[in-house]
Amino acid sequence: MNKRRQPSPQEAKVIYAERKARVDALASNGSITAADLKTLDRIGRCKVANDHWGICDEQARNALINDPHHFVRSCAALAG
């Protein structure tokens, strides 16, 4: 079995901070496009769906609704 290595607590803090910075930067633009979502991991896309649905354009909303990951699709369904 091939298990992925879990990040150390310090590595996790860096990952979370980088994700937050990317999502905050997108939100500060005032609108989020489908192309913007390509730079995010699934947790970042969930955060966009949960917290920034109102500034997503139609293509971004469709991308979130049809995301390959069920967590993202669920967040989008609840937001929409």
C-alpha angles and dihedrals in degrees: 000000000000111000121186116238114251115233118251116251090260092049090049091053090053092048092050093046092050092048092049091049092051093048092045091050091052092047092049089061089067095234136051124211132197089254089057090058092061090073093058133083120228094272090052090050089050090052091051091050093047101040108021106033090121093063096044115108119230094267091051091050091049090048091052093046090051097038116144091236118077093214091060093045090051093050090049092048091052093045095047 
